[in-house]
Amino acid sequence: MFEYMTVQEAAKEWDLSERRIQKLCADNRIDGVIHLSRVWLIPKTAKKPVDGRKKENKSCLL
């Protein structure tokens, strides 16, 4: 059975704001998320997405 974490737990673990985690989920940037009503469930095995807003991270994606 898969184990999931909430947006709040992911925010603490990845050192991001809760709103940023919600946006990443909505943009399908995190693999395996489930959206139930107003709750996002994020797999505990999910990796923190690369921040594409910063220039130094964009070169890593190419």
mmCIF file as Biopython writes it, N, C-alpha, C and O atoms, coordinates in Angstrom:
data_model
#
loop_
_atom_site.group_PDB
_atom_site.id
_atom_site.type_symbol
_atom_site.label_atom_id
_atom_site.label_alt_id
_atom_site.label_comp_id
_atom_site.label_asym_id
_atom_site.label_entity_id
_atom_site.label_seq_id
_atom_site.pdbx_PDB_ins_code
_atom_site.Cartn_x
_atom_site.Cartn_y
_atom_site.Cartn_z
_atom_site.occupancy
_atom_site.B_iso_or_equiv
_atom_site.auth_seq_id
_atom_site.auth_asym_id
_atom_site.pdbx_PDB_model_num
ATOM 1   N N  . MET A ? 1  ? 0.840   -1.186 0.000   1.0 0.0 1  A 1 
ATOM 2   C CA . MET A ? 1  ? 0.000   0.000  0.000   1.0 0.0 1  A 1 
ATOM 3   C C  . MET A ? 1  ? 0.881   1.244  0.000   1.0 0.0 1  A 1 
ATOM 4   O O  . MET A ? 1  ? 1.900   1.308  0.688   1.0 0.0 1  A 1 
ATOM 5   N N  . PHE A ? 2  ? 0.469   2.209  -0.775  1.0 0.0 2  A 1 
ATOM 6   C CA . PHE A ? 2  ? 1.235   3.449  -0.857  1.0 0.0 2  A 1 
ATOM 7   C C  . PHE A ? 2  ? 1.006   4.296  0.387   1.0 0.0 2  A 1 
ATOM 8   O O  . PHE A ? 2  ? -0.079  4.303  0.969   1.0 0.0 2  A 1 
ATOM 9   N N  . GLU A ? 3  ? 2.045   5.002  0.772   1.0 0.0 3  A 1 
ATOM 10  C CA . GLU A ? 3  ? 1.917   5.950  1.871   1.0 0.0 3  A 1 
ATOM 11  C C  . GLU A ? 3  ? 1.997   7.352  1.286   1.0 0.0 3  A 1 
ATOM 12  O O  . GLU A ? 3  ? 2.795   7.615  0.386   1.0 0.0 3  A 1 
ATOM 13  N N  . TYR A ? 4  ? 1.177   8.235  1.796   1.0 0.0 4  A 1 
ATOM 14  C CA . TYR A ? 4  ? 1.094   9.593  1.282   1.0 0.0 4  A 1 
ATOM 15  C C  . TYR A ? 4  ? 1.377   10.599 2.381   1.0 0.0 4  A 1 
ATOM 16  O O  . TYR A ? 4  ? 1.229   10.310 3.568   1.0 0.0 4  A 1 
ATOM 17  N N  . MET A ? 5  ? 1.791   11.794 1.958   1.0 0.0 5  A 1 
ATOM 18  C CA . MET A ? 5  ? 1.968   12.907 2.884   1.0 0.0 5  A 1 
ATOM 19  C C  . MET A ? 5  ? 1.090   14.056 2.411   1.0 0.0 5  A 1 
ATOM 20  O O  . MET A ? 5  ? 0.702   14.122 1.244   1.0 0.0 5  A 1 
ATOM 21  N N  . THR A ? 6  ? 0.788   14.948 3.323   1.0 0.0 6  A 1 
ATOM 22  C CA . THR A ? 6  ? -0.046  16.102 3.001   1.0 0.0 6  A 1 
ATOM 23  C C  . THR A ? 6  ? 0.831   17.231 2.450   1.0 0.0 6  A 1 
ATOM 24  O O  . THR A ? 6  ? 2.059   17.145 2.447   1.0 0.0 6  A 1 
ATOM 25  N N  . VAL A ? 7  ? 0.173   18.272 1.992   1.0 0.0 7  A 1 
ATOM 26  C CA . VAL A ? 7  ? 0.885   19.456 1.516   1.0 0.0 7  A 1 
ATOM 27  C C  . VAL A ? 7  ? 1.729   20.051 2.640   1.0 0.0 7  A 1 
ATOM 28  O O  . VAL A ? 7  ? 2.858   20.485 2.410   1.0 0.0 7  A 1 
ATOM 29  N N  . GLN A ? 8  ? 1.190   20.071 3.841   1.0 0.0 8  A 1 
ATOM 30  C CA . GLN A ? 8  ? 1.903   20.637 4.977   1.0 0.0 8  A 1 
ATOM 31  C C  . GLN A ? 8  ? 3.182   19.844 5.281   1.0 0.0 8  A 1 
ATOM 32  O O  . GLN A ? 8  ? 4.228   20.432 5.557   1.0 0.0 8  A 1 
ATOM 33  N N  . GLU A ? 9  ? 3.094   18.520 5.229   1.0 0.0 9  A 1 
ATOM 34  C CA . GLU A ? 9  ? 4.261   17.675 5.480   1.0 0.0 9  A 1 
ATOM 35  C C  . GLU A ? 9  ? 5.316   17.847 4.392   1.0 0.0 9  A 1 
ATOM 36  O O  . GLU A ? 9  ? 6.509   17.912 4.686   1.0 0.0 9  A 1 
ATOM 37  N N  . ALA A ? 10 ? 4.876   17.919 3.131   1.0 0.0 10 A 1 
ATOM 38  C CA . ALA A ? 10 ? 5.807   18.111 2.024   1.0 0.0 10 A 1 
ATOM 39  C C  . ALA A ? 10 ? 6.485   19.475 2.123   1.0 0.0 10 A 1 
ATOM 40  O O  . ALA A ? 10 ? 7.674   19.595 1.827   1.0 0.0 10 A 1 
ATOM 41  N N  . ALA A ? 11 ? 5.752   20.490 2.530   1.0 0.0 11 A 1 
ATOM 42  C CA . ALA A ? 11 ? 6.310   21.840 2.669   1.0 0.0 11 A 1 
ATOM 43  C C  . ALA A ? 11 ? 7.440   21.851 3.691   1.0 0.0 11 A 1 
ATOM 44  O O  . ALA A ? 11 ? 8.479   22.473 3.467   1.0 0.0 11 A 1 
ATOM 45  N N  . LYS A ? 12 ? 7.239   21.167 4.808   1.0 0.0 12 A 1 
ATOM 46  C CA . LYS A ? 12 ? 8.295   21.100 5.826   1.0 0.0 12 A 1 
ATOM 47  C C  . LYS A ? 12 ? 9.490   20.293 5.338   1.0 0.0 12 A 1 
ATOM 48  O O  . LYS A ? 12 ? 10.637  20.698 5.530   1.0 0.0 12 A 1 
ATOM 49  N N  . GLU A ? 13 ? 9.224   19.150 4.706   1.0 0.0 13 A 1 
ATOM 50  C CA . GLU A ? 13 ? 10.296  18.267 4.253   1.0 0.0 13 A 1 
ATOM 51  C C  . GLU A ? 13 ? 11.145  18.908 3.151   1.0 0.0 13 A 1 
ATOM 52  O O  . GLU A ? 13 ? 12.369  18.769 3.146   1.0 0.0 13 A 1 
ATOM 53  N N  . TRP A ? 14 ? 10.486  19.618 2.209   1.0 0.0 14 A 1 
ATOM 54  C CA . TRP A ? 14 ? 11.195  20.196 1.066   1.0 0.0 14 A 1 
ATOM 55  C C  . TRP A ? 14 ? 11.560  21.656 1.269   1.0 0.0 14 A 1 
ATOM 56  O O  . TRP A ? 14 ? 12.163  22.262 0.384   1.0 0.0 14 A 1 
ATOM 57  N N  . ASP A ? 15 ? 11.212  22.238 2.410   1.0 0.0 15 A 1 
ATOM 58  C CA . ASP A ? 15 ? 11.508  23.633 2.728   1.0 0.0 15 A 1 
ATOM 59  C C  . ASP A ? 15 ? 10.923  24.587 1.684   1.0 0.0 15 A 1 
ATOM 60  O O  . ASP A ? 15 ? 11.609  25.476 1.179   1.0 0.0 15 A 1 
ATOM 61  N N  . LEU A ? 16 ? 9.646   24.384 1.372   1.0 0.0 16 A 1 
ATOM 62  C CA . LEU A ? 16 ? 8.899   25.235 0.451   1.0 0.0 16 A 1 
ATOM 63  C C  . LEU A ? 16 ? 7.612   25.659 1.145   1.0 0.0 16 A 1 
ATOM 64  O O  . LEU A ? 16 ? 7.226   25.079 2.159   1.0 0.0 16 A 1 
ATOM 65  N N  . SER A ? 17 ? 6.947   26.676 0.593   1.0 0.0 17 A 1 
ATOM 66  C CA . SER A ? 17 ? 5.677   27.107 1.172   1.0 0.0 17 A 1 
ATOM 67  C C  . SER A ? 17 ? 4.570   26.124 0.778   1.0 0.0 17 A 1 
ATOM 68  O O  . SER A ? 17 ? 4.682   25.407 -0.217  1.0 0.0 17 A 1 
ATOM 69  N N  . GLU A ? 18 ? 3.521   26.108 1.564   1.0 0.0 18 A 1 
ATOM 70  C CA . GLU A ? 18 ? 2.384   25.244 1.265   1.0 0.0 18 A 1 
ATOM 71  C C  . GLU A ? 18 ? 1.757   25.626 -0.070  1.0 0.0 18 A 1 
ATOM 72  O O  . GLU A ? 18 ? 1.359   24.756 -0.845  1.0 0.0 18 A 1 
ATOM 73  N N  . ARG A ? 19 ? 1.671   26.912 -0.336  1.0 0.0 19 A 1 
ATOM 74  C CA . ARG A ? 19 ? 1.092   27.377 -1.602  1.0 0.0 19 A 1 
ATOM 75  C C  . ARG A ? 19 ? 1.921   26.908 -2.787  1.0 0.0 19 A 1 
ATOM 76  O O  . ARG A ? 19 ? 1.362   26.539 -3.819  1.0 0.0 19 A 1 
ATOM 77  N N  . ARG A ? 20 ? 3.258   26.914 -2.658  1.0 0.0 20 A 1 
ATOM 78  C CA . ARG A ? 20 ? 4.137   26.453 -3.742  1.0 0.0 20 A 1 
ATOM 79  C C  . ARG A ? 20 ? 3.919   24.960 -3.996  1.0 0.0 20 A 1 
ATOM 80  O O  . ARG A ? 20 ? 3.907   24.529 -5.149  1.0 0.0 20 A 1 
ATOM 81  N N  . ILE A ? 21 ? 3.749   24.174 -2.944  1.0 0.0 21 A 1 
ATOM 82  C CA . ILE A ? 21 ? 3.496   22.742 -3.100  1.0 0.0 21 A 1 
ATOM 83  C C  . ILE A ? 21 ? 2.167   22.528 -3.818  1.0 0.0 21 A 1 
ATOM 84  O O  . ILE A ? 21 ? 2.071   21.680 -4.706  1.0 0.0 21 A 1 
ATOM 85  N N  . GLN A ? 22 ? 1.146   23.288 -3.440  1.0 0.0 22 A 1 
ATOM 86  C CA . GLN A ? 22 ? -0.156  23.181 -4.097  1.0 0.0 22 A 1 
ATOM 87  C C  . GLN A ? 22 ? -0.040  23.498 -5.586  1.0 0.0 22 A 1 
ATOM 88  O O  . GLN A ? 22 ? -0.640  22.813 -6.415  1.0 0.0 22 A 1 
ATOM 89  N N  . LYS A ? 23 ? 0.716   24.516 -5.922  1.0 0.0 23 A 1 
ATOM 90  C CA . LYS A ? 23 ? 0.891   24.911 -7.315  1.0 0.0 23 A 1 
ATOM 91  C C  . LYS A ? 23 ? 1.638   23.820 -8.094  1.0 0.0 23 A 1 
ATOM 92  O O  . LYS A ? 23 ? 1.281   23.518 -9.233  1.0 0.0 23 A 1 
ATOM 93  N N  . LEU A ? 24 ? 2.670   23.230 -7.483  1.0 0.0 24 A 1 
ATOM 94  C CA . LEU A ? 24 ? 3.406   22.149 -8.131  1.0 0.0 24 A 1 
ATOM 95  C C  . LEU A ? 24 ? 2.494   20.944 -8.384  1.0 0.0 24 A 1 
ATOM 96  O O  . LEU A ? 24 ? 2.586   20.299 -9.428  1.0 0.0 24 A 1 
ATOM 97  N N  . CYS A ? 25 ? 1.623   20.650 -7.432  1.0 0.0 25 A 1 
ATOM 98  C CA . CYS A ? 25 ? 0.663   19.557 -7.609  1.0 0.0 25 A 1 
ATOM 99  C C  . CYS A ? 25 ? -0.310  19.866 -8.746  1.0 0.0 25 A 1 
ATOM 100 O O  . CYS A ? 25 ? -0.571  19.014 -9.595  1.0 0.0 25 A 1 
ATOM 101 N N  . ALA A ? 26 ? -0.839  21.077 -8.756  1.0 0.0 26 A 1 
ATOM 102 C CA . ALA A ? 26 ? -1.804  21.469 -9.782  1.0 0.0 26 A 1 
ATOM 103 C C  . ALA A ? 26 ? -1.186  21.463 -11.177 1.0 0.0 26 A 1 
ATOM 104 O O  . ALA A ? 26 ? -1.878  21.196 -12.159 1.0 0.0 26 A 1 
ATOM 105 N N  . ASP A ? 27 ? 0.105   21.752 -11.271 1.0 0.0 27 A 1 
ATOM 106 C CA . ASP A ? 27 ? 0.806   21.783 -12.564 1.0 0.0 27 A 1 
ATOM 107 C C  . ASP A ? 27 ? 1.388   20.426 -12.952 1.0 0.0 27 A 1 
ATOM 108 O O  . ASP A ? 27 ? 2.142   20.330 -13.921 1.0 0.0 27 A 1 
ATOM 109 N N  . ASN A ? 28 ? 1.044   19.370 -12.199 1.0 0.0 28 A 1 
ATOM 110 C CA . ASN A ? 28 ? 1.542   18.011 -12.453 1.0 0.0 28 A 1 
ATOM 111 C C  . ASN A ? 28 ? 3.062   17.929 -12.457 1.0 0.0 28 A 1 
ATOM 112 O O  . ASN A ? 28 ? 3.637   17.192 -13.258 1.0 0.0 28 A 1 
ATOM 113 N N  . ARG A ? 29 ? 3.712   18.666 -11.586 1.0 0.0 29 A 1 
ATOM 114 C CA . ARG A ? 29 ? 5.171   18.650 -11.488 1.0 0.0 29 A 1 
ATOM 115 C C  . ARG A ? 29 ? 5.670   17.615 -10.489 1.0 0.0 29 A 1 
ATOM 116 O O  . ARG A ? 29 ? 6.874   17.378 -10.392 1.0 0.0 29 A 1 
ATOM 117 N N  . ILE A ? 30 ? 4.753   16.993 -9.742  1.0 0.0 30 A 1 
ATOM 118 C CA . ILE A ? 30 ? 5.099   15.959 -8.773  1.0 0.0 30 A 1 
ATOM 119 C C  . ILE A ? 30 ? 4.400   14.674 -9.216  1.0 0.0 30 A 1 
ATOM 120 O O  . ILE A ? 30 ? 3.182   14.650 -9.394  1.0 0.0 30 A 1 
ATOM 121 N N  . ASP A ? 31 ? 5.173   13.620 -9.392  1.0 0.0 31 A 1 
ATOM 122 C CA . ASP A ? 31 ? 4.620   12.346 -9.864  1.0 0.0 31 A 1 
ATOM 123 C C  . ASP A ? 31 ? 3.767   11.669 -8.797  1.0 0.0 31 A 1 
ATOM 124 O O  . ASP A ? 31 ? 4.129   11.630 -7.621  1.0 0.0 31 A 1 
ATOM 125 N N  . GLY A ? 32 ? 2.628   11.138 -9.232  1.0 0.0 32 A 1 
ATOM 126 C CA . GLY A ? 32 ? 1.815   10.310 -8.363  1.0 0.0 32 A 1 
ATOM 127 C C  . GLY A ? 32 ? 0.877   11.019 -7.411  1.0 0.0 32 A 1 
ATOM 128 O O  . GLY A ? 32 ? 0.301   10.375 -6.534  1.0 0.0 32 A 1 
ATOM 129 N N  . VAL A ? 33 ? 0.702   12.329 -7.554  1.0 0.0 33 A 1 
ATOM 130 C CA . VAL A ? 33 ? -0.198  13.032 -6.626  1.0 0.0 33 A 1 
ATOM 131 C C  . VAL A ? 33 ? -1.650  12.675 -6.912  1.0 0.0 33 A 1 
ATOM 132 O O  . VAL A ? 33 ? -2.026  12.380 -8.046  1.0 0.0 33 A 1 
ATOM 133 N N  . ILE A ? 34 ? -2.447  12.710 -5.863  1.0 0.0 34 A 1 
ATOM 134 C CA . ILE A ? 34 ? -3.881  12.459 -5.963  1.0 0.0 34 A 1 
ATOM 135 C C  . ILE A ? 34 ? -4.599  13.670 -5.386  1.0 0.0 34 A 1 
ATOM 136 O O  . ILE A ? 34 ? -4.255  14.163 -4.312  1.0 0.0 34 A 1 
ATOM 137 N N  . HIS A ? 35 ? -5.602  14.138 -6.119  1.0 0.0 35 A 1 
ATOM 138 C CA . HIS A ? 35 ? -6.386  15.285 -5.672  1.0 0.0 35 A 1 
ATOM 139 C C  . HIS A ? 35 ? -7.777  14.801 -5.290  1.0 0.0 35 A 1 
ATOM 140 O O  . HIS A ? 35 ? -8.556  14.389 -6.149  1.0 0.0 35 A 1 
ATOM 141 N N  . LEU A ? 36 ? -8.087  14.852 -3.997  1.0 0.0 36 A 1 
ATOM 142 C CA . LEU A ? 36 ? -9.393  14.458 -3.488  1.0 0.0 36 A 1 
ATOM 143 C C  . LEU A ? 36 ? -10.065 15.683 -2.888  1.0 0.0 36 A 1 
ATOM 144 O O  . LEU A ? 36 ? -9.640  16.194 -1.852  1.0 0.0 36 A 1 
ATOM 145 N N  . SER A ? 37 ? -11.109 16.145 -3.544  1.0 0.0 37 A 1 
ATOM 146 C CA . SER A ? 37 ? -11.832 17.321 -3.093  1.0 0.0 37 A 1 
ATOM 147 C C  . SER A ? 37 ? -10.868 18.503 -2.962  1.0 0.0 37 A 1 
ATOM 148 O O  . SER A ? 37 ? -10.413 19.036 -3.974  1.0 0.0 37 A 1 
ATOM 149 N N  . ARG A ? 38 ? -10.550 18.919 -1.737  1.0 0.0 38 A 1 
ATOM 150 C CA . ARG A ? 38 ? -9.626  20.048 -1.545  1.0 0.0 38 A 1 
ATOM 151 C C  . ARG A ? 38 ? -8.284  19.599 -0.984  1.0 0.0 38 A 1 
ATOM 152 O O  . ARG A ? 38 ? -7.502  20.429 -0.521  1.0 0.0 38 A 1 
ATOM 153 N N  . VAL A ? 39 ? -8.004  18.297 -1.018  1.0 0.0 39 A 1 
ATOM 154 C CA . VAL A ? 39 ? -6.802  17.746 -0.405  1.0 0.0 39 A 1 
ATOM 155 C C  . VAL A ? 39 ? -5.894  17.143 -1.474  1.0 0.0 39 A 1 
ATOM 156 O O  . VAL A ? 39 ? -6.348  16.395 -2.339  1.0 0.0 39 A 1 
ATOM 157 N N  . TRP A ? 40 ? -4.615  17.476 -1.404  1.0 0.0 40 A 1 
ATOM 158 C CA . TRP A ? 40 ? -3.605  16.859 -2.263  1.0 0.0 40 A 1 
ATOM 159 C C  . TRP A ? 40 ? -2.885  15.792 -1.454  1.0 0.0 40 A 1 
ATOM 160 O O  . TRP A ? 40 ? -2.441  16.053 -0.336  1.0 0.0 40 A 1 
ATOM 161 N N  . LEU A ? 41 ? -2.765  14.591 -2.011  1.0 0.0 41 A 1 
ATOM 162 C CA . LEU A ? 41 ? -2.011  13.511 -1.395  1.0 0.0 41 A 1 
ATOM 163 C C  . LEU A ? 41 ? -0.765  13.271 -2.235  1.0 0.0 41 A 1 
ATOM 164 O O  . LEU A ? 41 ? -0.856  12.993 -3.431  1.0 0.0 41 A 1 
ATOM 165 N N  . ILE A ? 42 ? 0.398   13.380 -1.603  1.0 0.0 42 A 1 
ATOM 166 C CA . ILE A ? 42 ? 1.679   13.281 -2.285  1.0 0.0 42 A 1 
ATOM 167 C C  . ILE A ? 42 ? 2.379   12.018 -1.795  1.0 0.0 42 A 1 
ATOM 168 O O  . ILE A ? 42 ? 2.524   11.825 -0.588  1.0 0.0 42 A 1 
ATOM 169 N N  . PRO A ? 43 ? 2.823   11.143 -2.726  1.0 0.0 43 A 1 
ATOM 170 C CA . PRO A ? 43 ? 3.521   9.929  -2.288  1.0 0.0 43 A 1 
ATOM 171 C C  . PRO A ? 43 ? 4.763   10.275 -1.470  1.0 0.0 43 A 1 
ATOM 172 O O  . PRO A ? 43 ? 5.496   11.205 -1.806  1.0 0.0 43 A 1 
ATOM 173 N N  . LYS A ? 44 ? 4.993   9.521  -0.392  1.0 0.0 44 A 1 
ATOM 174 C CA . LYS A ? 44 ? 6.164   9.774  0.455   1.0 0.0 44 A 1 
ATOM 175 C C  . LYS A ? 44 ? 7.464   9.556  -0.303  1.0 0.0 44 A 1 
ATOM 176 O O  . LYS A ? 44 ? 8.507   10.074 0.097   1.0 0.0 44 A 1 
ATOM 177 N N  . THR A ? 45 ? 7.415   8.795  -1.395  1.0 0.0 45 A 1 
ATOM 178 C CA . THR A ? 45 ? 8.614   8.518  -2.184  1.0 0.0 45 A 1 
ATOM 179 C C  . THR A ? 45 ? 8.864   9.583  -3.256  1.0 0.0 45 A 1 
ATOM 180 O O  . THR A ? 45 ? 9.870   9.516  -3.963  1.0 0.0 45 A 1 
ATOM 181 N N  . ALA A ? 46 ? 7.960   10.566 -3.385  1.0 0.0 46 A 1 
ATOM 182 C CA . ALA A ? 46 ? 8.102   11.610 -4.401  1.0 0.0 46 A 1 
ATOM 183 C C  . ALA A ? 46 ? 9.338   12.463 -4.121  1.0 0.0 46 A 1 
ATOM 184 O O  . ALA A ? 46 ? 9.664   12.759 -2.972  1.0 0.0 46 A 1 
ATOM 185 N N  . LYS A ? 47 ? 10.004  12.845 -5.188  1.0 0.0 47 A 1 
ATOM 186 C CA . LYS A ? 47 ? 11.187  13.694 -5.071  1.0 0.0 47 A 1 
ATOM 187 C C  . LYS A ? 47 ? 10.799  15.151 -5.259  1.0 0.0 47 A 1 
ATOM 188 O O  . LYS A ? 47 ? 9.850   15.465 -5.977  1.0 0.0 47 A 1 
ATOM 189 N N  . LYS A ? 48 ? 11.541  16.037 -4.608  1.0 0.0 48 A 1 
ATOM 190 C CA . LYS A ? 48 ? 11.312  17.474 -4.742  1.0 0.0 48 A 1 
ATOM 191 C C  . LYS A ? 48 ? 11.594  17.879 -6.193  1.0 0.0 48 A 1 
ATOM 192 O O  . LYS A ? 48 ? 12.677  17.596 -6.707  1.0 0.0 48 A 1 
ATOM 193 N N  . PRO A ? 49 ? 10.645  18.532 -6.855  1.0 0.0 49 A 1 
ATOM 194 C CA . PRO A ? 49 ? 10.859  18.950 -8.247  1.0 0.0 49 A 1 
ATOM 195 C C  . PRO A ? 49 ? 11.941  20.024 -8.355  1.0 0.0 49 A 1 
ATOM 196 O O  . PRO A ? 49 ? 12.148  20.812 -7.432  1.0 0.0 49 A 1 
ATOM 197 N N  . VAL A ? 50 ? 12.619  20.039 -9.486  1.0 0.0 50 A 1 
ATOM 198 C CA . VAL A ? 50 ? 13.624  21.066 -9.753  1.0 0.0 50 A 1 
ATOM 199 C C  . VAL A ? 50 ? 12.906  22.395 -9.929  1.0 0.0 50 A 1 
ATOM 200 O O  . VAL A ? 50 ? 11.869  22.465 -10.589 1.0 0.0 50 A 1 
ATOM 201 N N  . ASP A ? 51 ? 13.458  23.448 -9.336  1.0 0.0 51 A 1 
ATOM 202 C CA . ASP A ? 51 ? 12.856  24.777 -9.431  1.0 0.0 51 A 1 
ATOM 203 C C  . ASP A ? 51 ? 13.237  25.402 -10.764 1.0 0.0 51 A 1 
ATOM 204 O O  . ASP A ? 51 ? 14.358  25.882 -10.931 1.0 0.0 51 A 1 
ATOM 205 N N  . GLY A ? 52 ? 12.306  25.396 -11.714 1.0 0.0 52 A 1 
ATOM 206 C CA . GLY A ? 52 ? 12.550  25.936 -13.037 1.0 0.0 52 A 1 
ATOM 207 C C  . GLY A ? 52 ? 12.531  27.447 -13.100 1.0 0.0 52 A 1 
ATOM 208 O O  . GLY A ? 52 ? 12.769  28.022 -14.162 1.0 0.0 52 A 1 
ATOM 209 N N  . ARG A ? 53 ? 12.251  28.108 -11.975 1.0 0.0 53 A 1 
ATOM 210 C CA . ARG A ? 53 ? 12.196  29.580 -11.965 1.0 0.0 53 A 1 
ATOM 211 C C  . ARG A ? 53 ? 13.581  30.193 -11.876 1.0 0.0 53 A 1 
ATOM 212 O O  . ARG A ? 53 ? 13.757  31.370 -12.191 1.0 0.0 53 A 1 
ATOM 213 N N  . LYS A ? 54 ? 14.579  29.405 -11.445 1.0 0.0 54 A 1 
ATOM 214 C CA . LYS A ? 54 ? 15.930  29.929 -11.280 1.0 0.0 54 A 1 
ATOM 215 C C  . LYS A ? 54 ? 16.792  29.544 -12.463 1.0 0.0 54 A 1 
ATOM 216 O O  . LYS A ? 54 ? 16.719  28.422 -12.966 1.0 0.0 54 A 1 
ATOM 217 N N  . LYS A ? 55 ? 17.607  30.483 -12.900 1.0 0.0 55 A 1 
ATOM 218 C CA . LYS A ? 55 ? 18.406  30.282 -14.099 1.0 0.0 55 A 1 
ATOM 219 C C  . LYS A ? 55 ? 19.388  29.115 -13.968 1.0 0.0 55 A 1 
ATOM 220 O O  . LYS A ? 55 ? 19.553  28.344 -14.914 1.0 0.0 55 A 1 
ATOM 221 N N  . GLU A ? 56 ? 20.043  28.973 -12.808 1.0 0.0 56 A 1 
ATOM 222 C CA . GLU A ? 56 ? 21.033  27.912 -12.655 1.0 0.0 56 A 1 
ATOM 223 C C  . GLU A ? 56 ? 20.384  26.529 -12.728 1.0 0.0 56 A 1 
ATOM 224 O O  . GLU A ? 56 ? 21.056  25.568 -13.101 1.0 0.0 56 A 1 
ATOM 225 N N  . ASN A ? 57 ? 19.114  26.399 -12.387 1.0 0.0 57 A 1 
ATOM 226 C CA . ASN A ? 57 ? 18.431  25.116 -12.465 1.0 0.0 57 A 1 
ATOM 227 C C  . ASN A ? 57 ? 17.970  24.791 -13.877 1.0 0.0 57 A 1 
ATOM 228 O O  . ASN A ? 57 ? 17.813  23.618 -14.217 1.0 0.0 57 A 1 
ATOM 229 N N  . LYS A ? 58 ? 17.752  25.797 -14.695 1.0 0.0 58 A 1 
ATOM 230 C CA . LYS A ? 58 ? 17.291  25.562 -16.059 1.0 0.0 58 A 1 
ATOM 231 C C  . LYS A ? 58 ? 18.368  24.889 -16.896 1.0 0.0 58 A 1 
ATOM 232 O O  . LYS A ? 58 ? 18.047  24.082 -17.768 1.0 0.0 58 A 1 
ATOM 233 N N  . SER A ? 59 ? 19.626  25.195 -16.657 1.0 0.0 59 A 1 
ATOM 234 C CA . SER A ? 59 ? 20.695  24.575 -17.420 1.0 0.0 59 A 1 
ATOM 235 C C  . SER A ? 59 ? 20.808  23.101 -17.100 1.0 0.0 59 A 1 
ATOM 236 O O  . SER A ? 59 ? 21.280  22.328 -17.933 1.0 0.0 59 A 1 
ATOM 237 N N  . CYS A ? 60 ? 20.381  22.686 -15.901 1.0 0.0 60 A 1 
ATOM 238 C CA . CYS A ? 60 ? 20.414  21.264 -15.510 1.0 0.0 60 A 1 
ATOM 239 C C  . CYS A ? 60 ? 19.366  20.463 -16.271 1.0 0.0 60 A 1 
ATOM 240 O O  . CYS A ? 60 ? 19.523  19.255 -16.451 1.0 0.0 60 A 1 
ATOM 241 N N  . LEU A ? 61 ? 18.299  21.121 -16.721 1.0 0.0 61 A 1 
ATOM 242 C CA . LEU A ? 61 ? 17.218  20.417 -17.392 1.0 0.0 61 A 1 
ATOM 243 C C  . LEU A ? 61 ? 17.547  20.126 -18.854 1.0 0.0 61 A 1 
ATOM 244 O O  . LEU A ? 61 ? 16.929  19.246 -19.455 1.0 0.0 61 A 1 
ATOM 245 N N  . LEU A ? 62 ? 18.493  20.834 -19.432 1.0 0.0 62 A 1 
ATOM 246 C CA . LEU A ? 62 ? 18.804  20.647 -20.851 1.0 0.0 62 A 1 
ATOM 247 C C  . LEU A ? 62 ? 19.694  19.484 -21.100 1.0 0.0 62 A 1 
ATOM 248 O O  . LEU A ? 62 ? 20.040  19.206 -22.248 1.0 0.0 62 A 1 
#
